[in-house]
């Protein structure tokens, strides 16, 4: 079966972006990806913690019965984590996981996407890496307040 990898990056606490709008953008991107790959097994890969855009991505992926994976650094141990099928803890500090996160998709051998909701320096850097590697980008950085 064909597989598709969907990276979701960005952090959207209510002080930065409207959570309802952020969730709607995740749904919009996921709908388009599902339509483009109706027979594929889709995997959602995000930042492991159960906050911000990550929880929107994981909850929506779970509703669709998509596979879930997560990348985070050791500091994420202090946060609630979303239950995923595959968990990767990389490095001690925020951002240490970034290269492994994007390479999960880039090196998969399957079509890959980046959904960037509300941006942030790390998300924008990851999005550019995915773009340069030939991934398809859904960029919703204009959601920032």
ZIWO-V241726 format. One record per pair of residues at least 6 apart in sequence whose C-alpha atoms are under 6 Angstrom apart, sorted by the first residue. I is the first residue (numbers start at 0). GAP is how many residues later the second one is. Records with the same first field share a line. If there is no record, write none. Layout:
BEGIN
I=GAP, GAP
END
This chain:
BEGIN
1=38
2=37, 38, 39, 107
3=38, 106, 107, 108
4=37, 38, 100, 107
5=37, 38, 106, 107, 108
6=38, 39, 106, 107
7=38, 106, 107, 108
8=107, 114
9=106, 107, 108, 109, 113
10=41, 42
11=40, 41
12=39
15=128, 129
16=126, 127, 128
22=33
41=24
42=23, 24, 25
43=24
44=24, 25
45=8, 24
46=7, 23, 24, 25
47=22, 23, 24, 33, 34
48=31, 32, 33
49=30, 31, 32
67=16, 17
68=15, 16, 17, 18
69=17
70=17, 18, 30
71=17, 25
72=16, 17, 18, 19, 20, 21, 24
73=18
89=7
104=7
111=23
112=22, 23, 24
113=23
114=23
115=23, 24
116=23, 24
117=22, 23, 25, 26
118=22
END
